[in-house]
Amino acid sequence: MSTYTFMLLFVIPLLSVILIYYFYYWYKAIKMQKRIIDSLVTSNSLILDNKNSRNKENIKDRTWLRKKMNFAGFESVNAPYTFIIISILTGLLSAGFIFVLINSIFAFIFAFVLFSLLPLLVLIKIISAREEEFNIFLKEIIDKVTSMMKSGVGYEQGLKKSIMTTHSKFTKKVFDIYLKEKDIIGENKAFEKMFALVDSKELRIFYLTVSIGKSSGGKFSNTLEKLRKTLHDQGEIKQEIVSSTREIKIGSYMIIAIVIFIYILMNSSLNNALNEHFFGSQNGKLQLFFIIIWVALGLFINNLLTKIK
């Protein structure tokens, strides 16, 4: 059986099935999680402001890529089109380099599809980093607001002072929208503008806490205190999970290092026969390309499986 036939009949279908299976359940879990929080936010907004429906429709009308670009900080109108062009160019340049090395149209097509997704991974990484930064400083803001409210300071005044003293420019930028526009367009719509800039579940929970607390007409410092404790407990659990999963990631890299070491020993004992096959023949180069892709896919899936939010 030729290498091309083997790739077409076994490797590519297997890769496709694994990717489709994993991403389906990953997308399903994330979608369910966001649906629960969004439904709570939507229900609460409808109770507090019945005139909010038009603004919600405008937010829902935004495309998936447009939302992701906003979350990453690229708010230009042409940002999605620029991103698509960058993705295509990345795929073409990477696939062209692979084609020069391997001289296989099959590897060129596969590499183009694969490497075109690299900008998307970078975009998701940027969004995740911004979300992490925002959540860290959001917890600090909630801490300060809660302490001030217990000392007799009002919520609005405490929030303004907490935002002014935060060290994160991004967090301050997001909350400035709330401070500047809540008296003009309403508190709920101001929060919805904040939701368009950062994909933070903690911010949505904070919004629910504030909205329900204000609608109840009483002092809600105790509710904020419970939220603060919950977020701190969540942070401690996350640190424990990160420490536990770090060992799994290190184990994966150690296995790869052992495989490379075994390859060097076998190549030396076989009088450089492995190098001649994998680096000196077209079939060997194609096989090595898919071996590298397979290992990279394994590391990627391992990283996703050990990343618990």
C-alpha positions as CSV (number, residue, x, y, z in Angstrom):
1,M,0.0,0.0,0.0
2,S,1.5,3.4,-1.0
3,T,1.9,6.3,1.4
4,Y,-0.8,8.3,-0.3
5,T,-3.3,5.5,-0.1
6,F,-2.5,5.0,3.6
7,M,-2.9,8.7,4.3
8,L,-6.2,8.9,2.4
9,L,-7.8,5.7,3.9
10,F,-6.6,5.8,7.5
11,V,-4.7,8.8,8.8
12,I,-6.9,11.7,7.4
13,P,-10.3,10.0,8.3
14,L,-9.0,9.2,11.8
15,L,-7.8,12.8,12.3
16,S,-11.1,14.2,11.1
17,V,-13.2,11.9,13.4
18,I,-11.1,12.7,16.4
19,L,-11.2,16.5,15.8
20,I,-15.0,16.5,15.0
21,Y,-15.7,14.4,18.1
22,Y,-13.7,16.5,20.5
23,F,-14.8,19.9,19.2
24,Y,-18.4,18.9,19.1
25,Y,-18.5,18.0,22.8
26,W,-16.3,21.0,23.7
27,Y,-18.5,23.4,21.8
28,K,-21.6,21.8,23.3
29,A,-20.3,22.3,26.9
30,I,-19.3,25.9,26.3
31,K,-22.6,26.7,24.5
32,M,-24.6,25.2,27.4
33,Q,-22.6,27.2,30.0
34,K,-23.0,30.4,28.1
35,R,-26.7,29.8,27.4
36,I,-27.4,29.5,31.2
37,I,-25.6,32.7,32.1
38,D,-27.0,34.6,29.0
39,S,-30.6,33.5,29.8
40,L,-30.2,34.8,33.4
41,V,-28.8,38.1,32.1
42,T,-31.5,38.4,29.4
43,S,-34.3,37.6,31.9
44,N,-33.0,40.1,34.4
45,S,-32.6,42.8,31.8
46,L,-36.2,42.3,30.6
47,I,-37.5,42.6,34.2
48,L,-35.5,45.8,34.8
49,D,-35.9,47.5,31.4
50,N,-38.6,46.4,28.9
51,K,-37.2,48.9,26.3
52,N,-34.0,47.0,26.0
53,S,-35.0,44.6,23.2
54,R,-33.8,46.7,20.3
55,N,-30.3,46.9,21.7
56,K,-30.2,43.1,22.3
57,E,-31.2,42.5,18.7
58,N,-28.3,44.7,17.5
59,I,-25.9,42.7,19.7
60,K,-27.2,39.4,18.4
61,D,-26.9,40.6,14.8
62,R,-23.1,40.9,15.1
63,T,-21.2,38.1,13.4
64,W,-19.2,35.5,15.4
65,L,-16.0,36.9,14.0
66,R,-16.9,40.4,14.7
67,K,-17.6,39.5,18.3
68,K,-14.3,37.7,18.6
69,M,-12.4,40.7,17.1
70,N,-14.0,43.0,19.7
71,F,-13.1,40.6,22.5
72,A,-9.5,40.7,21.2
73,G,-9.4,44.5,21.1
74,F,-9.7,45.0,17.4
75,E,-12.7,47.2,17.1
76,S,-12.1,48.5,13.6
77,V,-14.9,48.0,11.0
78,N,-12.4,46.3,8.7
79,A,-10.8,44.1,11.4
80,P,-12.7,40.8,10.4
81,Y,-11.7,41.2,6.7
82,T,-8.1,41.9,7.7
83,F,-8.2,38.8,9.9
84,I,-9.5,36.6,7.0
85,I,-6.8,37.9,4.7
86,I,-4.1,37.2,7.3
87,S,-5.4,33.7,7.7
88,I,-5.3,33.0,4.0
89,L,-1.8,34.4,3.6
90,T,-0.6,32.4,6.6
91,G,-2.0,29.3,5.1
92,L,-0.5,30.0,1.7
93,L,3.0,30.9,2.9
94,S,3.2,27.9,5.3
95,A,1.8,25.5,2.7
96,G,4.3,26.9,0.1
97,F,7.2,26.2,2.5
98,I,6.0,22.7,3.1
99,F,5.6,22.1,-0.6
100,V,9.1,23.2,-1.3
101,L,10.4,20.7,1.4
102,I,8.1,17.8,0.5
103,N,7.0,18.5,-3.1
104,S,3.6,17.0,-2.5
105,I,0.3,18.7,-3.6
106,F,-1.5,16.6,-1.0
107,A,0.8,18.0,1.8
108,F,0.3,21.5,0.4
109,I,-3.5,21.3,0.6
110,F,-3.5,19.8,4.1
111,A,-0.9,22.3,5.3
112,F,-2.9,25.2,3.8
113,V,-6.1,24.1,5.7
114,L,-4.2,23.5,8.9
115,F,-2.0,26.6,9.0
116,S,-4.9,28.9,8.0
117,L,-6.3,28.1,11.5
118,L,-3.1,29.5,13.3
119,P,-4.3,33.1,13.4
120,L,-7.6,31.9,14.9
121,L,-5.6,30.1,17.7
122,V,-3.6,33.3,18.3
123,L,-6.9,35.3,18.4
124,I,-8.4,32.9,21.0
125,K,-5.2,33.2,23.0
126,I,-5.4,37.0,23.0
127,I,-9.0,36.9,24.0
128,S,-8.2,34.4,26.9
129,A,-5.4,36.7,28.1
130,R,-7.6,39.8,28.1
131,E,-10.4,37.9,29.9
132,E,-7.9,36.6,32.5
133,E,-6.5,40.1,33.1
134,F,-10.0,41.6,33.4
135,N,-11.3,38.9,35.8
136,I,-8.3,39.4,38.1
137,F,-8.8,43.1,38.4
138,L,-12.6,42.7,38.5
139,K,-12.1,40.7,41.7
140,E,-10.0,43.5,43.2
141,I,-12.7,46.1,42.3
142,I,-15.4,43.9,43.9
143,D,-13.2,43.6,47.0
144,K,-12.8,47.3,47.3
145,V,-16.4,48.1,46.6
146,T,-17.6,45.6,49.2
147,S,-15.2,47.0,51.8
148,M,-16.2,50.6,51.2
149,M,-19.9,49.7,51.3
150,K,-19.4,48.0,54.7
151,S,-17.7,51.2,55.8
152,G,-20.8,53.3,54.9
153,V,-19.7,54.5,51.4
154,G,-22.4,54.2,48.7
155,Y,-22.1,51.8,45.8
156,E,-21.7,54.4,43.1
157,Q,-19.0,56.3,44.9
158,G,-17.2,53.1,46.0
159,L,-17.2,51.8,42.4
160,K,-15.8,55.0,41.0
161,K,-13.0,55.1,43.5
162,S,-12.2,51.4,42.9
163,I,-12.1,51.9,39.1
164,M,-9.8,54.9,39.5
165,T,-7.3,53.0,41.5
166,T,-7.1,49.9,39.4
167,H,-3.8,49.2,37.6
168,S,-5.3,47.6,34.5
169,K,-5.9,50.0,31.6
170,F,-8.2,47.5,29.9
171,T,-10.3,47.0,33.0
172,K,-10.5,50.7,33.5
173,K,-11.5,51.2,29.8
174,V,-14.4,48.7,30.1
175,F,-15.7,50.2,33.3
176,D,-15.4,53.7,32.0
177,I,-18.2,52.8,29.6
178,Y,-20.4,52.1,32.6
179,L,-19.5,55.2,34.4
180,K,-19.9,57.5,31.4
181,E,-23.0,56.1,29.8
182,K,-25.2,54.5,32.6
183,D,-26.9,57.9,33.3
184,I,-27.5,58.5,29.6
185,I,-28.6,55.1,28.1
186,G,-29.3,53.2,31.3
187,E,-27.4,50.8,33.5
188,N,-28.5,47.7,31.6
189,K,-27.5,49.0,28.2
190,A,-24.2,50.2,29.6
191,F,-23.4,46.7,30.9
192,E,-24.3,45.3,27.5
193,K,-21.7,47.6,25.9
194,M,-19.2,46.2,28.3
195,F,-20.2,42.6,27.4
196,A,-19.2,43.4,23.8
197,L,-15.6,44.2,24.8
198,V,-14.8,41.3,27.1
199,D,-16.1,37.7,27.2
200,S,-16.2,37.4,31.0
201,K,-18.8,35.3,32.8
202,E,-17.6,36.9,36.1
203,L,-18.7,40.3,34.7
204,R,-22.1,39.0,33.8
205,I,-22.5,37.5,37.3
206,F,-21.4,40.9,38.8
207,Y,-24.1,42.6,36.6
208,L,-26.8,40.2,37.9
209,T,-25.7,40.8,41.5
210,V,-25.8,44.6,41.1
211,S,-29.1,44.6,39.1
212,I,-30.9,42.3,41.5
213,G,-29.5,44.2,44.5
214,K,-30.6,47.5,43.2
215,S,-34.1,46.3,42.2
216,S,-34.6,44.9,45.7
217,G,-34.3,48.4,47.0
218,G,-32.1,47.4,49.9
219,K,-28.4,47.4,50.8
220,F,-26.7,44.6,48.8
221,S,-23.2,44.7,50.4
222,N,-23.9,41.2,51.8
223,T,-24.6,39.9,48.3
224,L,-21.4,41.4,47.0
225,E,-19.6,39.9,49.9
226,K,-20.9,36.4,48.9
227,L,-19.9,37.1,45.3
228,R,-16.4,38.1,46.5
229,K,-16.0,35.0,48.5
230,T,-17.2,32.8,45.6
231,L,-14.8,34.4,43.2
232,H,-11.9,34.0,45.6
233,D,-12.7,30.3,46.2
234,Q,-13.0,29.8,42.5
235,G,-9.5,31.3,42.1
236,E,-8.0,29.0,44.7
237,I,-9.6,26.0,43.1
238,K,-8.2,27.1,39.7
239,Q,-4.7,27.3,41.1
240,E,-5.0,23.8,42.5
241,I,-6.2,22.5,39.1
242,V,-3.4,24.3,37.3
243,S,-0.8,22.8,39.6
244,S,-2.3,19.3,39.1
245,T,-2.6,19.5,35.3
246,R,1.0,20.9,35.0
247,E,2.4,17.5,35.8
248,I,0.3,16.0,32.9
249,K,1.7,18.5,30.4
250,I,5.3,17.9,31.6
251,G,4.7,14.2,31.2
252,S,3.7,14.7,27.6
253,Y,6.8,16.6,26.7
254,M,9.0,14.1,28.5
255,I,7.4,11.3,26.3
256,I,8.2,13.3,23.2
257,A,11.8,13.8,24.3
258,I,12.2,10.1,25.0
259,V,10.9,9.3,21.5
260,I,13.4,11.7,19.9
261,F,16.2,10.1,22.0
262,I,15.1,6.6,20.9
263,Y,15.0,7.8,17.3
264,I,18.6,9.1,17.5
265,L,19.8,5.8,19.0
266,M,18.0,3.7,16.4
267,N,19.3,5.9,13.6
268,S,22.8,5.5,14.9
269,S,22.6,1.7,15.2
270,L,21.1,1.4,11.7
271,N,23.9,3.4,10.1
272,N,21.8,6.6,9.4
273,A,19.1,4.6,7.6
274,L,16.2,6.4,9.4
275,N,17.6,9.8,8.4
276,E,18.0,8.7,4.8
277,H,14.4,7.5,4.7
278,F,12.7,10.4,6.5
279,F,14.9,13.2,5.1
280,G,16.1,11.8,1.9
281,S,13.0,10.4,0.2
282,Q,9.7,12.0,-0.8
283,N,7.6,9.3,0.9
284,G,9.7,9.6,4.1
285,K,9.3,13.4,4.2
286,L,5.5,13.1,3.8
287,Q,5.4,10.5,6.6
288,L,7.5,12.7,8.8
289,F,5.2,15.6,8.1
290,F,2.2,13.7,9.3
291,I,4.0,12.3,12.3
292,I,4.8,15.9,13.4
293,I,1.2,16.9,12.7
294,W,0.0,14.0,14.8
295,V,2.3,14.8,17.7
296,A,1.3,18.5,17.6
297,L,-2.4,17.5,17.5
298,G,-1.9,15.3,20.6
299,L,-0.2,18.1,22.5
300,F,-3.0,20.6,21.4
301,I,-5.8,18.2,22.6
302,N,-3.9,17.4,25.8
303,N,-3.6,21.2,26.5
304,L,-7.3,21.7,25.9
305,L,-8.3,18.7,28.1
306,T,-6.2,20.0,31.0
307,K,-7.4,23.6,30.7
308,I,-10.4,23.7,33.1
309,K,-12.2,27.0,33.3
